[in-house]
Amino acid sequence: MTGNVTDTVITLNNGVSIPQLGLGVFQTPDGEATSQAVTWALQAGYRHIDTAMIYGNEQSVGEGLRRSGVDRRDVFLTTKLWNDDIRAGRAKEAFKESLDRLGVDYLDLYLIHWPAKGWQQAWEDMEELYTQRRVRAIGVCNFQKHHLDELHTISGTKPAVDQIESSPQFVNGDLIDYCHGTLRVDVEAYSPLGGTGGNLLADPRLKAMAERYDRSPAQIVLRWHLQRGVIVIPKSTHKERIEQNAQVFDFELSDEDMKAITAMNRDERTGADPDNFDF
């Protein structure tokens, strides 16, 4: 699987294409840092930007998109419905507020951020937005197998994606296999490089592998995600790293190295447990 950041896409279960590599903006501050990161990413060839209401930077994402000069129709734009709005039954209102902050008139993907109380009604409201073509695809984040199974029983609309934590230290392989194999739901990996403050990229095994491929440890890990068929959204506010993270489509990891990275799994999350969160 080789290509480049603009043409390497996955076709979701509703026929919509999503670029397999995107820019995430979790914990990037509202203002110039986020706007500039989005502009740099789009200028480097990215065509997929992932944000969320709770990140507090939707307005800056929209500014970066406009500043880049790239046509809105060429960018796959994702944001997410936050837990407070799920619990309050405000899915439709929150969707409109996100559109206004982003300065756009439709979304490519709208996600339930966590399985907070009331997510079932939120999904029904999101189905209406999808039917009205105000969003091209809808999906979920942090849904475990039992959440996905419940969703299947109450709705005829399958989520296009489940965005979950996944990295070499928390592979989350069983859930990915269930989504890909049983459900035909694509998976997006957040914290793909081990999460903020982690030391995954300093692992000597990854460093040694990076030297053999003449790549960075981050590029090795991103390539591992891509070869698993996972959509990946690394974040950075540094121009060089944003550009470097996109340079992962002109080499392939061997089967042996793929297995070696997977074997690094420690089943250790850096984020919250979807079955036990208090926000």
N, C-alpha and C positions, 0 to 999 in steps of 0.2 A: 504494500500500500504506500505509494509515493505520490506526491503532488505538491500543492502549496496551500497556504493558509486561506486563500480565496476560493479554491475549487474543491477542497476536501470536505464533503458534506455527508450528513446522514439523513435519510428519508424517514421521517416520523410515521407513526401508524395511521395518520390521517392524510398522508401524502405531502405534507409540508417539509421542505428541506431546511436543515439547520447546520450551519458551519460547525465542524467537530471541535474546533478550538475557538474559545472566546476570551474576552477580558472580563474578569470579575472585579468588583469595586467594593467588596466588603471591607469595612474599616478604613476606607480612604476618605479623608475629610472633605466635607462640602466646600466648594470653592475652587480655586485655581488648580490645586493638586489633582482633583478628580477630572475637571474639564480638560486639563492638559494631558492626562493619562489617556483619556478617551480619544482625544485628537491624535496623539502619537500612535495609538493602536490602530486607528482607522487609516492613518497615513502609512502604516507599516503593512497594511493589507488585511488586518482583522475585519471581519464583517459580522461580529457577534459580540454584543455587550450585555452583561448580566448585572442588574442592580436589584434593589428592593426598597420598599417604603421605609423600613426601619433603619436602613443605612443612612438615611437623611441626606442623600446626595443625588436624588433623581434630577433636581433642577440643574445641577452641574453636569450630569451625564448628557442631558439635553443640550446644554450649552456647548459641550465638547463635540457632540454630533454635528451641530450646526456650524461650528467653527471649522470642522474638518473639511467641509466642502463635499463630502460624500453624500450622495442622494439617500434620503431616508429610506426609500424602497429597497436599497441595496444592503441595508443593515438589519440584522436579526436582533430585535430588542426585547429583553425580558425584564419584568419586574414581578414583585410578589405581594400577596395579601397578608398583612400582619395579623398576629394573634388577637390583639384587642379588637380589630375590625371583624375578625371571624366570630368572636364571642358576642359582639354587639349586632351581628347580622347586617353588617355594612359593606358587604362585598361589592355591590354595584356602585355605591357612593365612593368607596375607597379606590375603585378602579378609575373612576372619572377624575378623582383628585390626583392620582398618579399620572394620568394622561396630561393633565394641566401642568403639573410640575415638570414633566419631561418635554412639554411643548409639542406633542404629537397627537394625531387623531386616531391611532390604532396601536395595538401591541402585537408583536409576533408570538409571544408566549406569556401567559399569566399563570402564576403558581401559587398554590396554598403553601405558606411558608413552613408551618408546623401543624401537626394534627391536633390543634387546639379544640376545645369544646365548641361544637357548632360547625365543625368543618363539613358535615354532611349537607347542611343548608347552604353553606358557602359554595360547595361544589354545584349545587342545583342553580344557584345564581350565576355562577361562572359558565355553566352550560348555556344559559340564556344569552350571555355576552358573546359566546362562541357562535350560537345560532344566528345572532344578529350581525355576525362578521365584524365585530368590533375588536376581536382578537383572533389570530389565525390558529392558535393552538392553546390548550389549557393542560395543566399538569399539577404535580404535587412536589413537595420537598419533605424529606425526613419521614416518609411513610415506610413503616415496616411491613412485613408480609401480611400480618393480620389487618393492618389498615387497608392495604391494597385489596385484600380479599373482601373486606366489608364494602369498599367502594364498588367492587364488581357486582355485589349483590343488590345494591341500591340504585345503580345507574347503568344505562346502556352506553354511556360515553366513557371510553377508556382514556385514562390520562396519557398524554403524549410522552411525558417523561416523569421520572422520579429523580429529583436532585438530592443526592445523599453524600455523606462524608465518605471519602475513599482515598487512600494513599497506601504506599507500601507498608506502613506500620499499622494501618487499619484497612485491610483490603476490602472487607465487606463483600466477599466473593459470593456467599450463598444468596444474598439478596440480589446482587447483580445477575447471577445465573437465573434466579427465579423471574426477574423482570425480563431479561432477554429471551429466556427459553420458554417459559410457561405463558407469560402474559403478553409478550411482544410490546413491551414498554421500554423505551430507551432510558438510559441512565446518564445523568450528569454528575460529575464528581466535583464537590467543593473541598477546600483544603487539600488540593491534589498533591501539593508539595510538602505536606505535613503540618500545615497550619501555622498561624502567627506564633513566633517565639519558639518553634520547634527546631530540632537539630538534625532532622532527617538528612538534609543535603550534605552534612558533614560526615555521614556514615562512610567508613573507609571502603566498604564494598562498592558503594555507588561511585566513590572517587576513582577507584581502580577501573571500574567499568567505563567511566567517563574518559579516562586517559586512553583506553584501548580504542574507543570510538572517536577520539579527538572531539569530544563534546563536553558540555558542563553537566554536573550531576542533575540539575533541573531539567535539562533537555532529555537526559536519559529517562527520568521519571515521567515526563510528559509523553515521551514516545511509548513507554510502557502502557500508559492509559490509552493512548490512541490505538495501539495494536490489540487491546482488549475490546475495542469497539465502543469505548466510553467517550462521551462528550466531556470536555475538560475546560475549566474556566480559571486559570491561574490569575492572580492579581499582582500588580506592581504599579508603582508610581514613578519608576525609573525608566527613562527612555531606552537605555541599552538593554535592560532586562526584558522589557516589553518586546523589543525587536528580537532578542535572542530566543525568547520563548516561542516565537513564531517559526523559528528555523529548525523544525522537527519533522519536516515532510520529505527530506531528501536522504534519509538513511533508515535502516530497519534493525531492530534488535533480534538476535538469534533466539530460537526456541529455548536454548539453554539459559540465556540471560533473562528472558522473560520469566522462566520458572524460578530463577535465582532471586529476582526482585520480589516475586509473589511470596517466596519462602521467607522474606524478611518480616512478614506479618506478625504482629504482637497482639492483635485485637485490642489495641488501645486507642480510644477516641481522644481527639483533642477538643471536640465540641460536645454539646449536650446530648443526652440519651433521649431519643424520640419517645420512649415509653416512660420517661421520668424527667420532665422539665417543669420549671415553675415561673415561666415568663409569658 
